[in-house]
Amino acid sequence: MQGIKTGIATFETSSPQWDDWNQSHFAFGRIATFENNQMLGWAALIPVSSRCVYGGVAEVSIYVSENSRGKNIGKRLLIALIKESEDNHIWTLQSSIFRQNIASLHLHLKCGFRQIGYKEKIGLLNGIWYDNILLERRSNKVGI
């Protein structure tokens, strides 16, 4: 819920049901980090398409809890997710990030993603139109 409350992390307005979330994400590439039984952050991969030609392309979801930001947790999660993706034959990772989510944009760029464009006013949230910045990372180990 913390990510939803920021207003710049997702267009979702409520947490998805577990079965829906579980079915929409790959079985691999689900990473979480905990301290004292508190989740500090998580990262997961979503297929971008059911077409076989896109079988090696995944979308990144990543979240760092409010109290854990600025501690390199996001970077550790994203680096681990990249390795997990390559271990499972994913050659391209994509991310679509709100323009206002500067921390997430910087994190992805630091981890080898590049900006490839943007979608202008792609979604309406609470009466405000938001742009999404499009980023991708092409593996230098898989699909070369």
KENUVO-69195 format. One record per residue: chain; x, y, z of N, C-alpha, C in turn; residue in three letters; residue number from 1. Coordinates in Angstrom, 3 decimals. Example, Ala and Ser with C-alpha at 12.3 -4.5 7.8 and 13.67 -1.06 7.14 Angstrom:
BEGIN
ATOM   c       n.px       n.py       n.pz      ca.px      ca.py      ca.pz       c.px       c.py       c.pz     r     k
ATOM   A     13.190     -5.690      7.800     12.300     -4.500      7.800     13.200     -3.300      7.800   ALA     1
ATOM   A     12.850     -2.250      7.080     13.670     -1.060      7.140     12.900      0.030      7.870   SER     2
END
This chain:
BEGIN
ATOM   c       n.px       n.py       n.pz      ca.px      ca.py      ca.pz       c.px       c.py       c.pz     r     k
ATOM   A      0.813     -1.196      0.000      0.000      0.000      0.000      0.860      1.266      0.000   MET     1
ATOM   A      2.061      1.215      0.582      2.899      2.406      0.626      3.172      2.942     -0.771   GLN     2
ATOM   A      3.478      2.038     -1.716      3.754      2.464     -3.077      2.551      3.126     -3.722   GLY     3
ATOM   A      1.386      2.583     -3.490      0.154      3.157     -4.034     -0.059      4.557     -3.471   ILE     4
ATOM   A      0.190      4.708     -2.171     -0.032      5.997     -1.500      0.883      7.106     -2.003   LYS     5
ATOM   A      2.060      6.759     -2.566      2.956      7.808     -3.061      2.343      8.572     -4.232   THR     6
ATOM   A      1.487      7.898     -5.002      0.882      8.528     -6.166      1.796      8.613     -7.371   GLY     7
ATOM   A      3.037      8.091     -7.257      3.967      8.136     -8.392      4.645      6.794     -8.643   ILE     8
ATOM   A      4.101      5.736     -8.062      4.719      4.424     -8.240      3.898      3.489     -9.116   ALA     9
ATOM   A      2.590      3.698     -9.165      1.709      2.801     -9.905      0.386      3.502    -10.201   THR    10
ATOM   A     -0.289      3.038    -11.227     -1.636      3.529    -11.500     -2.675      2.752    -10.698   PHE    11
ATOM   A     -2.265      1.684    -10.038     -3.183      0.915     -9.197     -3.666      1.792     -8.045   GLU    12
ATOM   A     -4.897      1.571     -7.623     -5.429      2.318     -6.477     -5.713      1.406     -5.293   THR    13
ATOM   A     -5.505      0.106     -5.480     -5.613     -0.856     -4.385     -4.686     -2.029     -4.699   SER    14
ATOM   A     -4.305     -2.735     -3.667     -3.424     -3.890     -3.851     -4.169     -4.996     -4.589   SER    15
ATOM   A     -3.492     -5.654     -5.530     -4.156     -6.749     -6.245     -4.350     -7.961     -5.336   PRO    16
ATOM   A     -5.305     -8.789     -5.676     -5.482    -10.056     -4.979     -4.270    -10.945     -5.276   GLN    17
ATOM   A     -3.871    -11.757     -4.296     -2.686    -12.594     -4.452     -2.768    -13.464     -5.703   TRP    18
ATOM   A     -3.887    -14.138     -5.959     -3.994    -15.024     -7.121     -3.759    -14.266     -8.424   ASP    19
ATOM   A     -4.292    -13.066     -8.534     -4.094    -12.253     -9.743     -2.622    -11.874     -9.895   ASP    20
ATOM   A     -2.020    -11.417     -8.796     -0.602    -11.026     -8.836      0.247    -12.233     -9.194   TRP    21
ATOM   A      0.009    -13.342     -8.541      0.789    -14.549     -8.734      0.713    -15.040    -10.181   ASN    22
ATOM   A     -0.469    -15.023    -10.779     -0.634    -15.498    -12.150     -0.020    -14.561    -13.173   GLN    23
ATOM   A      0.089    -13.291    -12.854      0.607    -12.334    -13.829      2.133    -12.233    -13.834   SER    24
ATOM   A      2.797    -12.778    -12.823      4.251    -12.683    -12.706      4.910    -14.025    -13.008   HIS    25
ATOM   A      6.173    -13.961    -13.462      6.945    -15.183    -13.632      7.099    -15.881    -12.289   PHE    26
ATOM   A      7.251    -17.203    -12.320      7.490    -17.967    -11.095      8.892    -17.693    -10.550   ALA    27
ATOM   A      9.824    -17.332    -11.426     11.180    -16.954    -11.001     11.251    -15.430    -10.906   PHE    28
ATOM   A     12.346    -14.955    -10.370     12.533    -13.508    -10.323     11.635    -12.827     -9.313   GLY    29
ATOM   A     11.375    -13.472     -8.218     10.595    -12.886     -7.120     11.549    -12.781     -5.937   ARG    30
ATOM   A     11.972    -11.581     -5.654     13.006    -11.368     -4.652     12.489    -10.397     -3.602   ILE    31
ATOM   A     12.747    -10.730     -2.349     12.393     -9.815     -1.259     13.532     -9.797     -0.261   ALA    32
ATOM   A     13.646     -8.695      0.446     14.654     -8.590      1.492     13.968     -8.166      2.785   THR    33
ATOM   A     14.408     -8.800      3.876     13.789     -8.589      5.183     14.847     -8.251      6.226   PHE    34
ATOM   A     14.417     -7.554      7.247     15.232     -7.315      8.430     14.296     -7.335      9.635   GLU    35
ATOM   A     14.616     -8.158     10.628     13.765     -8.299     11.816     12.303     -8.563     11.437   ASN    36
ATOM   A     12.106     -9.472     10.490     10.771     -9.860     10.019      9.990     -8.727      9.355   ASN    37
ATOM   A     10.655     -7.647      8.997     10.018     -6.543      8.273     10.529     -6.542      6.834   GLN    38
ATOM   A      9.616     -6.505      5.874     10.031     -6.451      4.477     10.574     -5.060      4.166   MET    39
ATOM   A     11.808     -5.033      3.657     12.440     -3.773      3.285     12.159     -3.412      1.834   LEU    40
ATOM   A     11.980     -4.433      1.005     11.710     -4.195     -0.404     11.528     -5.502     -1.149   GLY    41
ATOM   A     11.038     -5.386     -2.370     10.836     -6.558     -3.205     11.001     -6.171     -4.667   TRP    42
ATOM   A     11.238     -7.187     -5.485     11.333     -7.002     -6.933     10.781     -8.262     -7.598   ALA    43
ATOM   A     10.177     -8.087     -8.766      9.581     -9.225     -9.468      9.560     -8.938    -10.970   ALA    44
ATOM   A      9.356    -10.006    -11.737      9.323     -9.912    -13.196      7.964    -10.321    -13.738   LEU    45
ATOM   A      7.518     -9.583    -14.753      6.243     -9.831    -15.416      6.523    -10.054    -16.902   ILE    46
ATOM   A      5.955    -11.097    -17.508      6.115    -11.239    -18.960      5.449    -10.062    -19.678   PRO    47
ATOM   A      6.062     -9.579    -20.741      5.458     -8.464    -21.476      4.435     -8.937    -22.503   VAL    48
ATOM   A      4.505    -10.212    -22.862      3.592    -10.746    -23.867      3.558    -12.261    -23.752   SER    49
ATOM   A      2.463    -12.856    -24.197      2.382    -14.318    -24.234      2.931    -14.870    -25.552   SER    50
ATOM   A      3.240    -13.998    -26.518      3.790    -14.446    -27.800      5.206    -14.970    -27.596   ARG    51
ATOM   A      5.532    -16.092    -28.208      6.819    -16.756    -27.979      8.008    -15.870    -28.368   CYS    52
ATOM   A      7.852    -15.015    -29.351      8.954    -14.165    -29.784      9.409    -13.220    -28.662   VAL    53
ATOM   A      8.515    -12.925    -27.720      8.846    -12.039    -26.599      9.126    -12.829    -25.324   TYR    54
ATOM   A      9.405    -14.113    -25.458      9.649    -14.964    -24.298     10.842    -14.544    -23.458   GLY    55
ATOM   A     11.742    -13.789    -24.003     12.926    -13.337    -23.275     12.846    -11.889    -22.860   GLY    56
ATOM   A     11.646    -11.344    -22.823     11.455     -9.934    -22.454     10.537     -9.882    -21.238   VAL    57
ATOM   A     10.963     -9.124    -20.229     10.177     -9.024    -18.996     10.129     -7.582    -18.518   ALA    58
ATOM   A      9.065     -7.270    -17.805      8.914     -5.960    -17.175      9.303     -6.080    -15.708   GLU    59
ATOM   A      9.987     -5.064    -15.220     10.453     -5.027    -13.838      9.430     -4.329    -12.952   VAL    60
ATOM   A      9.155     -4.941    -11.802      8.433     -4.283    -10.718      9.384     -4.272     -9.527   SER    61
ATOM   A      9.542     -3.108     -8.918     10.435     -3.013     -7.770      9.856     -2.006     -6.786   ILE    62
ATOM   A     10.001     -2.324     -5.508      9.523     -1.409     -4.481     10.425     -1.490     -3.263   TYR    63
ATOM   A     10.733     -0.337     -2.698     11.495     -0.242     -1.458     10.612      0.470     -0.443   VAL    64
ATOM   A     10.493     -0.114      0.757      9.626      0.458      1.775     10.078      1.865      2.163   SER    65
ATOM   A      9.135      2.616      2.628      9.366      4.023      2.968     10.541      4.210      3.926   GLU    66
ATOM   A     10.651      3.358      4.929     11.718      3.484      5.928     13.058      2.936      5.472   ASN    67
ATOM   A     13.089      2.319      4.295     14.314      1.668      3.818     14.966      2.397      2.652   SER    68
ATOM   A     14.395      3.484      2.239     14.933      4.201      1.076     16.257      4.876      1.412   ARG    69
ATOM   A     17.132      4.997      0.402     18.419      5.634      0.583     19.469      4.733      1.208   GLY    70
ATOM   A     19.209      3.429      1.249     20.136      2.478      1.878     20.670      1.444      0.888   LYS    71
ATOM   A     20.563      1.718     -0.395     21.023      0.833     -1.484     20.252     -0.480     -1.576   ASN    72
ATOM   A     19.110     -0.567     -0.928     18.295     -1.781     -1.001     17.749     -1.953     -2.414   ILE    73
ATOM   A     17.270     -0.885     -3.016     16.763     -0.955     -4.382     17.830     -1.427     -5.351   GLY    74
ATOM   A     19.039     -0.918     -5.193     20.134     -1.317     -6.082     20.456     -2.797     -5.909   LYS    75
ATOM   A     20.521     -3.263     -4.671     20.801     -4.682     -4.434     19.694     -5.562     -5.016   ARG    76
ATOM   A     18.443     -5.149     -4.835     17.323     -5.914     -5.393     17.377     -5.956     -6.913   LEU    77
ATOM   A     17.625     -4.807     -7.532     17.618     -4.750     -8.986     18.787     -5.530     -9.577   LEU    78
ATOM   A     19.937     -5.462     -8.963     21.089     -6.245     -9.438     20.785     -7.742     -9.317   ILE    79
ATOM   A     20.189     -8.164     -8.204     19.824     -9.571     -8.030     18.759     -9.981     -9.055   ALA    80
ATOM   A     17.823     -9.092     -9.339     16.774     -9.385    -10.318     17.367     -9.519    -11.724   LEU    81
ATOM   A     18.322     -8.688    -12.061     18.996     -8.785    -13.361     19.671    -10.146    -13.490   ILE    82
ATOM   A     20.413    -10.556    -12.452     21.071    -11.860    -12.492     20.046    -12.983    -12.631   LYS    83
ATOM   A     18.992    -12.921    -11.848     17.929    -13.940    -11.906     17.294    -13.980    -13.299   GLU    84
ATOM   A     17.100    -12.819    -13.897     16.503    -12.781    -15.238     17.417    -13.464    -16.252   SER    85
ATOM   A     18.702    -13.167    -16.179     19.645    -13.768    -17.126     19.771    -15.277    -16.894   GLU    86
ATOM   A     19.720    -15.713    -15.629     19.757    -17.147    -15.329     18.546    -17.873    -15.909   ASP    87
ATOM   A     17.494    -17.126    -16.220     16.259    -17.699    -16.768     16.001    -17.262    -18.207   ASN    88
ATOM   A     17.070    -16.909    -18.921     17.047    -16.641    -20.363     16.249    -15.398    -20.764   HIS    89
ATOM   A     16.212    -14.419    -19.895     15.586    -13.137    -20.234     16.677    -12.240    -20.800   ILE    90
ATOM   A     16.477    -11.744    -22.026     17.495    -10.918    -22.658     17.204     -9.423    -22.593   TRP    91
ATOM   A     15.963     -9.056    -22.340     15.623     -7.634    -22.244     14.698     -7.404    -21.057   THR    92
ATOM   A     15.060     -6.423    -20.240     14.205     -5.968    -19.156     13.658     -4.604    -19.511   LEU    93
ATOM   A     12.399     -4.396    -19.226     11.754     -3.113    -19.492     11.182     -2.558    -18.195   GLN    94
ATOM   A     11.085     -1.253    -18.150     10.448     -0.600    -17.018      9.760      0.654    -17.516   SER    95
ATOM   A      8.616      0.928    -16.942      7.827      2.109    -17.280      7.599      2.862    -15.974   SER    96
ATOM   A      8.204      4.039    -15.850      8.279      4.732    -14.565      7.680      6.133    -14.682   ILE    97
ATOM   A      6.887      6.504    -13.686      6.340      7.864    -13.657      7.487      8.878    -13.750   PHE    98
ATOM   A      7.300      9.898    -14.534      8.307     10.942    -14.696      8.716     11.535    -13.334   ARG    99
ATOM   A      7.775     11.612    -12.411      8.019     12.215    -11.103      8.794     11.296    -10.162   GLN   100
ATOM   A      8.938     10.037    -10.501      9.605      9.073     -9.630     11.112      9.091     -9.892   ASN   101
ATOM   A     11.722     10.185     -9.506     13.141     10.436     -9.787     14.031      9.344     -9.207   ILE   102
ATOM   A     13.758      8.900     -7.982     14.599      7.880     -7.349     14.603      6.589     -8.175   ALA   103
ATOM   A     13.440      6.150     -8.638     13.366      4.923     -9.432     14.061      5.095    -10.781   SER   104
ATOM   A     13.889      6.242    -11.398     14.578      6.511    -12.666     16.093      6.432    -12.480   LEU   105
ATOM   A     16.617      7.073    -11.440     18.067      7.057    -11.182     18.546      5.642    -10.880   HIS   106
ATOM   A     17.775      4.893    -10.103     18.146      3.523     -9.776     18.306      2.690    -11.038   LEU   107
ATOM   A     17.337      2.740    -11.920     17.402      1.951    -13.146     18.580      2.370    -14.017   HIS   108
ATOM   A     18.801      3.662    -14.142     19.927      4.144    -14.952     21.262      3.680    -14.361   LEU   109
ATOM   A     21.398      3.698    -13.034     22.622      3.230    -12.377     22.848      1.741    -12.599   LYS   110
ATOM   A     21.790      1.000    -12.850     21.892     -0.451    -13.022     21.896     -0.870    -14.486   CYS   111
ATOM   A     22.222      0.046    -15.377     22.430     -0.318    -16.774     21.240     -0.175    -17.697   GLY   112
ATOM   A     20.135      0.371    -17.215     19.002      0.642    -18.091     19.274      1.933    -18.864   PHE   113
ATOM   A     18.613      2.077    -19.997     18.703      3.322    -20.760     17.299      3.791    -21.086   ARG   114
ATOM   A     17.159      5.099    -21.142     15.855      5.656    -21.491     15.654      5.516    -22.986   GLN   115
ATOM   A     14.517      4.963    -23.380     14.250      4.773    -24.804     13.076      5.613    -25.292   ILE   116
ATOM   A     12.414      6.317    -24.389     11.297      7.155    -24.793     10.369      7.431    -23.631   GLY   117
ATOM   A      9.192      7.883    -23.981      8.185      8.127    -22.950      6.808      8.041    -23.570   TYR   118
ATOM   A      5.835      7.798    -22.711      4.436      7.807    -23.114      3.805      9.014    -22.440   LYS   119
ATOM   A      3.355      9.940    -23.254      2.802     11.185    -22.739      1.364     10.992    -22.273   GLU   120
ATOM   A      1.113     11.454    -21.067     -0.232     11.395    -20.494     -0.865     10.023    -20.740   LYS   121
ATOM   A     -0.138      8.973    -20.355     -0.572      7.598    -20.632     -1.665      7.126    -19.682   ILE   122
ATOM   A     -1.729      7.724    -18.496     -2.736      7.272    -17.543     -3.239      8.391    -16.659   GLY   123
ATOM   A     -4.485      8.247    -16.257     -5.145      9.227    -15.395     -5.233      8.629    -13.994   LEU   124
ATOM   A     -4.731      9.352    -13.020     -4.767      8.903    -11.633     -5.223     10.058    -10.764   LEU   125
ATOM   A     -6.313      9.866    -10.079     -6.858     10.903     -9.191     -7.023     12.248     -9.909   ASN   126
ATOM   A     -7.479     12.187    -11.157     -7.753     13.393    -11.920     -6.540     14.041    -12.562   GLY   127
ATOM   A     -5.370     13.404    -12.469     -4.128     13.958    -13.033     -3.593     12.990    -14.083   ILE   128
ATOM   A     -3.207     13.546    -15.245     -2.586     12.743    -16.296     -1.093     12.641    -16.020   TRP   129
ATOM   A     -0.554     11.422    -16.153      0.862     11.183    -15.899      1.559     10.620    -17.128   TYR   130
ATOM   A      2.817     11.034    -17.302      3.701     10.463    -18.316      4.430      9.273    -17.695   ASP   131
ATOM   A      4.821      8.325    -18.526      5.711      7.249    -18.117      6.980      7.320    -18.949   ASN   132
ATOM   A      8.113      7.249    -18.280      9.407      7.163    -18.945      9.673      5.686    -19.212   ILE   133
ATOM   A     10.066      5.358    -20.427     10.323      3.974    -20.824     11.819      3.702    -20.779   LEU   134
ATOM   A     12.187      2.653    -20.067     13.589      2.262    -19.955     13.726      0.795    -20.319   LEU   135
ATOM   A     14.913      0.423    -20.787     15.183     -0.984    -21.042     16.645     -1.280    -20.772   GLU   136
ATOM   A     16.882     -2.558    -20.502     18.242     -3.045    -20.305     18.389     -4.323    -21.116   ARG   137
ATOM   A     19.321     -4.315    -22.024     19.594     -5.486    -22.852     20.752     -6.249    -22.225   ARG   138
ATOM   A     20.582     -7.540    -22.020     21.619     -8.360    -21.430     22.835     -8.443    -22.349   SER   139
ATOM   A     24.016     -8.471    -21.741     25.223     -8.710    -22.523     25.679    -10.175    -22.366   ASN   140
ATOM   A     24.782    -11.001    -21.772     25.089    -12.427    -21.574     24.078    -13.340    -22.256   LYS   141
ATOM   A     22.841    -12.894    -22.370     21.756    -13.740    -22.902     21.226    -13.101    -24.188   VAL   142
ATOM   A     20.992    -13.931    -25.194     20.398    -13.439    -26.432     21.345    -12.634    -27.297   GLY   143
ATOM   A     22.642    -12.868    -27.144     23.607    -12.111    -27.963     24.050    -12.913    -29.158   ILE   144
END
